[in-house]
Amino acid sequence: SSEKRNQLEHCRIEGAETALEGRFSIISLKSVSITASHTGLSLRDSTAGVSMSSVSDCDTGIEAHDSELELRDTSVARNRRGSALFRSSVVMLSVTVTGNSQHGILAEECRIKFTSCEVSDNGVGASIEGGEGQLFMCRFMRNIETALHLDTARLKVNRCRITENLRDGLKLEDDRAAIWGNAFSGNGGYNLVNAGPENVSAAQNWWGAADEASVKSKLFDGTPEGRLGEVNVFPWLLEKPALLP
């Protein structure tokens, strides 16, 4: 319950049950290393600004409930769960979320804004349920399961790179997200999966090829059986967008 200037700089916290816990407080972290703890950063009804820091080798790297969290130039790596975010406002700028064995990012009912982030080599890259916001110029690469899973999330996904994931690139449960100007290629499963009953529009994206047969071979919808919604990707981009991350 402290709104004073709570600040940690050039600190290392290691081997804790909870490395840093904030409750009804405002916290600033700069050049802080949190490692080998059960929970790295735990926030409840708090505000935290984290820059040039790292959270690694924890069971849960960052957990936030009903909080405001801003991460800049920070690494969340090699945890079981990278970030578990609930009913929170979350800004990530130039954040690397990599090597987390279960989820890189798990978000439920959050307001999010991710810019120039990398989500790579995780189990599931990012699973976002509910909420709203924007993913801009982010990279989802080499994740083992689905790279980006959206369920009832009102998100704008623009100029992102979703490539080289072992299974599916993007999985949608409904038509609430706006998907355009992105590049999909080299995913082991489908580039886009429509797992819901509604038709999905994802026009003006690059699908790794320009011909219709190649584009549609990497899309999954319920067209053959009529149980799931269709995926409309026309018109698609004929070449990879410039200035992608």
C-alpha positions in Angstrom: 0.0 0.0 0.0 2.7 2.4 -1.0 2.5 5.0 -3.7 5.8 6.6 -2.8 8.9 6.3 -5.0 9.6 2.6 -4.8 12.6 2.1 -7.0 15.1 -0.7 -7.7 18.1 -0.1 -9.9 21.0 -2.4 -10.7 19.7 -5.2 -8.4 19.7 -9.0 -8.6 17.1 -11.1 -6.9 17.7 -14.9 -7.0 16.2 -18.0 -5.5 13.1 -16.5 -3.9 9.6 -17.9 -3.5 8.4 -14.5 -4.9 11.2 -12.3 -6.0 9.2 -9.0 -5.9 5.6 -8.6 -4.9 3.5 -5.4 -5.2 0.1 -4.9 -3.7 -1.7 -1.6 -4.1 1.7 0.0 -4.8 3.7 1.8 -7.5 7.1 0.3 -8.4 9.9 1.2 -10.8 12.6 -1.3 -11.9 15.6 -0.5 -14.0 18.5 -2.9 -14.8 17.1 -5.5 -12.5 17.8 -9.2 -12.8 15.2 -11.6 -11.3 16.1 -15.3 -11.7 15.6 -18.8 -10.3 12.5 -17.9 -8.2 9.1 -19.5 -8.1 7.4 -16.2 -9.1 9.6 -13.4 -10.5 7.3 -10.3 -10.3 3.9 -10.5 -8.8 1.5 -7.6 -9.1 -2.0 -7.1 -7.6 -3.7 -3.8 -7.9 -0.4 -2.2 -8.6 1.5 -0.2 -11.2 5.0 -1.2 -12.4 7.4 0.2 -14.9 10.2 -2.2 -15.9 13.1 -1.3 -18.2 16.3 -2.9 -19.3 15.7 -5.8 -17.0 15.4 -9.6 -17.2 13.1 -12.3 -15.6 14.4 -15.8 -16.2 14.4 -19.4 -15.0 11.3 -19.0 -12.8 8.1 -21.1 -12.6 6.1 -17.9 -13.5 8.2 -15.0 -14.7 5.6 -12.2 -14.4 2.1 -12.4 -12.9 -0.3 -9.4 -12.9 -3.8 -9.1 -11.6 -5.8 -5.9 -11.9 -2.6 -3.9 -12.5 -0.8 -1.6 -14.9 2.4 -2.9 -16.3 4.9 -1.4 -18.7 7.9 -3.3 -20.0 10.6 -1.8 -22.1 13.8 -3.3 -23.4 13.3 -6.3 -21.2 13.8 -10.1 -21.5 11.4 -12.7 -20.2 13.2 -16.0 -20.8 13.4 -19.7 -19.9 10.5 -19.7 -17.4 7.7 -22.2 -17.3 5.2 -19.5 -17.9 6.7 -16.2 -19.2 3.9 -13.8 -18.4 0.4 -14.5 -16.9 -1.7 -11.4 -17.1 -5.3 -11.0 -15.8 -7.6 -7.9 -16.1 -4.6 -5.6 -16.5 -3.3 -2.9 -18.7 -0.1 -4.0 -20.3 2.4 -2.2 -22.6 5.4 -4.0 -24.0 8.0 -2.2 -26.1 11.1 -4.1 -27.5 10.5 -7.0 -25.1 11.9 -10.5 -25.8 9.8 -13.4 -24.6 11.7 -16.5 -25.4 12.3 -20.1 -24.3 9.4 -20.3 -21.9 8.3 -24.0 -21.8 4.5 -23.6 -21.4 3.3 -20.1 -22.5 5.3 -17.1 -23.5 2.4 -14.8 -22.8 -1.0 -15.7 -21.3 -3.4 -12.8 -21.1 -7.1 -12.8 -20.1 -9.3 -9.7 -20.2 -6.4 -7.3 -20.6 -5.8 -4.0 -22.5 -2.6 -4.6 -24.3 -0.2 -2.8 -26.6 2.8 -4.7 -27.8 5.2 -3.0 -30.2 8.5 -4.4 -31.7 8.4 -7.5 -29.4 9.8 -10.9 -30.1 7.9 -14.0 -29.0 10.0 -17.0 -29.9 11.0 -20.6 -29.0 8.2 -21.0 -26.4 5.6 -23.7 -26.0 2.6 -21.6 -26.9 3.8 -18.2 -28.1 0.9 -16.0 -26.9 -2.6 -16.9 -25.9 -5.0 -13.9 -25.5 -8.5 -14.3 -24.3 -10.9 -11.3 -24.2 -9.7 -7.8 -23.9 -8.6 -5.4 -26.6 -5.6 -3.6 -28.0 -2.9 -3.9 -30.6 0.1 -6.0 -31.7 2.3 -4.0 -34.0 5.6 -5.0 -35.7 6.0 -8.0 -33.5 7.7 -11.3 -34.3 6.2 -14.8 -33.5 8.8 -17.4 -34.5 9.8 -21.0 -33.8 7.2 -21.6 -31.1 6.4 -25.3 -30.5 2.6 -25.0 -30.4 0.4 -22.3 -31.8 2.3 -19.0 -32.2 -0.7 -16.7 -31.5 -4.1 -17.8 -30.2 -6.9 -15.2 -30.0 -10.2 -15.9 -28.4 -12.9 -13.1 -28.1 -10.0 -10.6 -28.2 -10.6 -7.3 -30.0 -7.1 -6.9 -31.3 -5.5 -5.1 -34.2 -2.7 -7.3 -35.5 -0.6 -5.3 -38.0 2.8 -5.6 -39.6 3.7 -8.7 -37.6 5.8 -11.6 -38.7 4.4 -15.0 -37.9 6.9 -17.5 -39.4 8.8 -20.8 -38.8 6.6 -22.0 -35.9 6.5 -25.8 -35.6 2.7 -25.9 -35.7 0.0 -23.3 -36.5 0.8 -19.6 -36.9 -2.5 -17.9 -35.9 -5.6 -19.6 -34.4 -8.8 -17.6 -34.2 -11.9 -18.6 -32.3 -14.1 -15.7 -33.7 -14.0 -12.7 -36.0 -13.3 -10.0 -33.4 -9.6 -9.4 -34.4 -8.5 -7.2 -37.4 -5.6 -8.9 -39.2 -3.8 -7.1 -42.0 -0.4 -6.2 -43.4 1.3 -9.2 -41.8 3.6 -11.9 -43.1 2.9 -15.6 -42.6 5.3 -18.3 -43.9 7.2 -21.5 -43.0 4.8 -22.6 -40.3 4.7 -26.4 -39.8 0.9 -26.5 -39.5 -1.4 -24.0 -41.0 -0.7 -20.3 -41.3 -4.2 -19.5 -40.1 -6.8 -21.7 -38.4 -10.4 -20.7 -37.9 -11.6 -22.7 -35.0 -14.9 -20.9 -34.5 -18.3 -20.9 -36.2 -18.0 -17.3 -37.5 -16.5 -16.3 -40.9 -13.1 -14.6 -40.5 -11.6 -11.9 -42.7 -7.8 -11.6 -43.0 -7.3 -9.7 -46.2 -4.1 -7.8 -47.3 -1.6 -10.2 -45.7 1.4 -12.0 -47.2 1.0 -15.8 -47.0 4.4 -16.9 -48.2 3.2 -17.3 -51.8 1.2 -15.4 -54.4 -0.8 -18.2 -56.1 -4.2 -19.2 -54.8 -3.5 -22.9 -54.4 -0.4 -22.3 -52.2 -2.2 -19.7 -50.1 -5.3 -21.8 -49.4 -3.4 -25.0 -48.7 -2.1 -23.4 -45.5 -5.5 -22.2 -44.3 -7.9 -24.2 -42.2 -11.6 -23.6 -41.9 -14.9 -25.5 -41.9 -15.7 -25.1 -45.6 -15.7 -28.9 -46.4 -18.0 -29.8 -43.5 -19.8 -26.5 -42.8 -19.3 -26.7 -39.1 -16.8 -23.9 -38.8 -16.7 -20.5 -40.3 -14.8 -19.7 -43.5 -11.6 -17.8 -43.9 -11.5 -14.9 -46.4 -8.0 -13.8 -47.3 -8.7 -12.2 -50.7 -7.1 -9.9 -51.7 -3.8 -11.0 -50.4 -0.4 -9.3 -50.8 1.7 -10.5 -53.7 5.0 -10.0 -51.9 6.2 -9.7 -48.3 5.5 -6.2 -46.9 8.5 -3.9 -46.6 9.8 -2.8 -43.2 8.6 -5.8 -41.3 10.5 -6.6 -38.2 
